[in-house]
Amino acid sequence: MVLYSELFRARYAGRSWAVSGAGLIALAFGLLLILKALPYSSVRLAPVEALEAARAPTPDFALGPLRWPVGELAAAPALRPFRDAMRATCGDAKGVPAAICATCVLSQRTPIGDPTSEFVNTRFDPVAHFERHLAGAPGHCLTRSAILATQLLAVGVPARVVQLVPARAKGHTLVEVWDDTLGWTMVDPSTGGFVTGAARRASAADLLADPASVEWKPFGGASPATSESEAKKHYFQALLAGNVLYPEPWLYLRTGARVATWPLRGHYARVGPAFLALGPIQTALVFLIPGMALAGISLVVVGWRRRRAVREVWGEPVRADVRPLRELDALPPS
C-alpha cells in the first residue's frame, strides 16, 4: 500500500509540475505583450562607426543593419501626401534649401507643444499625424523631425532622423539632410537653424568627436542675439557629449522594410560610447521573459517524464477515483 501511495503522489506531483510550467509559459507570454506595448519597447542599439554615418548616399544609404531606400521611397504610394505637400510648397528644391523650405512651412502651422502621437507609439499613423500638425496641432522636436525627414525622403532627398542623447540629461531630435555641396547637414526644425562645426557643416557623428567646436546658426545667415547664440551653442555642445542615435526609418515612415522583429519596437544605430542602454523595466523584462519561458518548459518536461515513469511502473494510468491514501496505507499487509 505504501508503494501504491508513492506512485499516486508521483503521478499527481508530475501533473502539478506540468501545470506550474504551463502557467509560467503563459505569464512569459503576457509579459511579452506588456513589453510590446511600451513606447520604446526593447529597442535594440546597433553600434556603427562615425565614418559609416558620414558616408555619401547614392541616393540610397545604410547604417549598420538599417537601410534607407531613397529611390523606392520617392515613389512609395504611402508617402504621396508628403510628396504632394512638398511639391506644392517647395517645388523641386533639393538638399538644404528643401529642408529650410519645409521647416519654415511647418513652423508657421505647428506651434511648439505636446503632440497626441509620436513615431515611437504603437499605432502611429504618419499621414494622420502630418495632417493634424498642418491643421495646427502642437508638436515638439520628435514630431517636427519625423515630418521633415519623411517629406524629404518622399521627394527623393536623402534624410534621416537623428537623436542626440547625453549621459545625464534630456535628449533632442533633429534631421540630417544630404546636400550635394555641403554633405550631411544637421537641421533643427524646432529652433529653425543649423547645428554645425566652427569651420563647416557636418553630420552629428562628425561633431561627436569634437563637441567643443559645435555651433548653432539660424536659417538665412541672420545674426541672432549673442545671448541666444551662446545659449544654443552650449546646449548642443552638451548634447553632443553623449550618443548619437539613428532610428530605423520604418518608425517614422511606417512603410518599407522593418528591421526590428516582433516584439521589438525599433532598431537604432548608435554612434559613440556604449553608455546608453535600455530602461530598467525594459531590461528586466528582456531577461525575465526568456528565463520564465525556459523554466516553464523545464517544469512541463519534468512533469511529463514523472507521469510517464509512473505509468511504466504501474502498467496503466492511476485512476482519480481510488480510495484515499490514508485509508489504503492503514490496511494490514496482505
N, C-alpha and C positions, 0 to 999 in steps of 0.2 A: 504494500500500500504506500509505503514511503516512496518507492520508485515511481509509482503512478502519480503521486503528488508532485514530485520534482519535475516529471515530464509535463504535467499540466501547467506548472508555473513557468517552465521554459517556453512552452508554446505561447502563452499569453504575454510573457515578457517580450518575446520576439515581436508580437503584434504591436505592443505599446512602443517598442523601439521604432518600428516602421511608421507608426502614426506620428511619433515625435519628429522623425526625419521629414515626413511629408509636410508637417507644419512649418519646419524651418525653411524648406524649399519655397513654400507659399509666402512666408514672411520675406524671404530674399527677393521674391518677385515683386511684392508690394513695395519694398524699399527701392527697387529698380524704377518703379513708376514714380516714386517721390523724387528720385534723382533726375528723372527725365523732366519733371515739372519745374525744377529750379531754373531761374533765369540764365545763369551761367553754368548750366548742367555739365559737370565733369569735363570742362574744357581741356583739351589736350594742347600742350605747348611744344612745338617742334623747333629746336634751335637751328638758326641759319646764320651764315656769316654775313658781315656787313657788305662785303664785296658782291655777294649774290643779290642783296637788296638794291645795290646801286647799278646793277646791270641794265643796259638799254633794252626796251621791248622791241618786238619785231613785226607787228604790234603786240602779239601775244607775249605773255611773260609768266614766270613762275617763281615761287619762293618755297623751297623745300617741297613738301607734298601738295602745296596749294597751286592752283592754276587759274589764270585769268585769260580765257579765250576771247580776246578783244574782238577779233574778226567775227566770231559767231554771235557775240552779244550785240554787235552793231546791227544785226539782222533779226534778233530774237523777237518774236511777236509779243511776248510777255512784257517787253520793255518799250513797246510802242508809245504809251502815254508820256514817258520820259523823253523819248526821241522827238515826238511832235512838239512838246513844250520847249525843248531846247532849240529846235529849228525855228520855232515861231519867235523866240526872243533873242537868240544869239546867232542865227543864221548858220554859216559854215565855219564859225570860229574854231580854232584848234588850240591845244596846249594851254598855256597860262591865260591868254585872253578869253578862252572859253570858260575857264574856271572863274575868272573875275566876273564875267557877264552873268553866269548862272548864280553866283553868290550874291551879287547885287540885287537880282530879281527876287531871290529867296528871302533876303534880309528885309526887303520892302514889304513882303507879305507875311512873314513869320516872325512874331515877336519872341524874345527870349523868355523861356518859361518851361515848366514841366509838361512833357507831352503825355498823351494817354497810351502810347505804344512806342516801343523801341525795337530795334532789329534783333535784340537778344531774347525777346519774348517768343513764346511758343507759337502763337497764332498771328505773328507779324505778317501783314499784307502790304507790300511795298507801294502798290498803286493807291490803295485806300489811304495809306499813310501820307503819300505825296499830295493827294487831292485835299486832304484835311488841312495840311500846312499851307498850301497855296490859297485856301479859303480863309486863312487867318489863325489857325490853331497854333498855340505856342510850341516851341521846341528848344532843345539845347544842343550842345556840341555833337552828341551822338546822333541826334535827329538830323541836323543840318549836314553833317559829314556823310551820312548814309545816302541822303538825297543827292548831294553834289556828285559823289562818286558814281552813283547809278546813272545820273544824267550824262555824265561824261562818257562812261562806258557804252551807253545806249547809242551814242553817235560815233563810236569808234575811237575815242580819245583814251589812251591808257591812263588809268587812275586806280587808286586803292585807298581804302580807309586805313589810317594809321593811328594807333593809340600810344600815348606817352604815359608811362606808369612809373612814378618814382617809388622808392622803397617805403617811405612812410608819409605819404600824402595822397590826396585825391588826384587821379589822372585827368587827361584831356584827350579829346579825339579830334583829328584833323583829316585832311586829304592830301595825298601826294599825287600830283599830275605830271605826266611826261610832256616836256616841251622840247621840240627838235633843236632849239638853240640853247636853252638853259639846262636841259636834262631834268631829272626828277626834282620837283619843287614843292615844298610844303606850303599849302594854302590853308588858312584858318577861316572857315566860313562863319565862325562865331564872332571873331574880332575884326574881320574884314582886312586881313593883312597877310604878309608872308612871314614865315619863320625861316631865317637864313643864317648863313655864316657871316663873319665880318667882311670877308672879301667876295663871296659869291653865294648863290643859292645852291642848296644841296638837299639830299634826302635826309630823313631822320636818322638813318643808320650811319651816314657820314658824320653828322653832327654829334652823334653819341660819343664819338672818340674825342671830341673837343668841346664840351658843353660851355666852357668859358667864352667861346667865340660867338655864341648864339645871339642873334638879334631879332627883333620884330620890326617889320616895316609895313606901313599901311599901303593899300592899293593906290595907284596913281602917283606915287612918289611924293605925296604931300608930307610936310614936316609936322609931326604931332608935337604936342607939348612935351617938354623934357621930362616932366614927372610921369606922364603916361608912358612914354617910350621906355624909361628906365624901369618902371614897374613891370611892364610886359617882358622886358629883357630878362629881369631876374626871375620872373615867373617861369619862362620857358627854359632858362638855364637850369632851374631846379628840376623841372620835368625831365630834362634830358640827362639827369644824373642817375637814371634807373634803367628800365627796359623799354624797348620799342616793340610793339605788338602789331601784327598784321592779321586781322580776322579773315577767315576764308570768305570769298566773295558771295557764296550761297547765302550767308547770313543776312546780307542786306539786299541781295538781288532776288533771292528765292526762285532762281531759275538756273539751269545748267547743272553740272555735276556737283554732287555734295561729297566733301572729303570725309567729314566725321560720320561714323556709322552709329546706328541706334545702340545704346541710349545716349550717346554723346551728343551734345547740342552743337558744339563748334570746335573747329581745329584752328589754332592760331600759330603763325610763325613768329618766333621771338628772336630779337637781336639784343645782345647784352648779357650781363652776368646772370647766372641762374638763381636769382634770389626770389623770383616770382613763382608762386605755386598756387594750388587750389585753396579755397577757403576751408576752414576746419570741418564744417559739416560735409562738404563735398569729399574731402579727403577721407573722413571716417566712413562715409558710405561706399566709396570706391574700394576700400579694403574690407569693409564689413560684409558687403553683398556676396562676393565670391566665397568668403570664408563661411558664411552661413549656408550657402548653397552646397559647398563641399561637405560640410558637417551633416547637412540633411541627407545628402546622397549616401554618406557613410552609414548613418543610422538605418536608412532603409535597407541597405545591403546586409548589414549585421542582423537586422530583424528577420529578413528573408532567409538568411542562412541558418539562424537558430530554429525557425519554424520548420525548415526543411530537414534539419538534423533530428528534430522530434519525430517527424513523420517516418524517417528511415528507421528509427529505433522502435516506434510503436507499431508501424506497419500500416496504419491508417490514420486519418485525421482525428484528433481528440474532439469528441462531441462537447458542445457547450452545455448540454443538459445533464452532465454527470453529477453524481451525488457530491455534496460539499466535501472539501478536502479534510476538514477536521473529523467528519463522520467516518470517512474512509480510513484515515490514519488511526482512528480509535478502535477499529475492528481487530480482533485477535488474529495472529498469524495463522494461516492455514497449513 
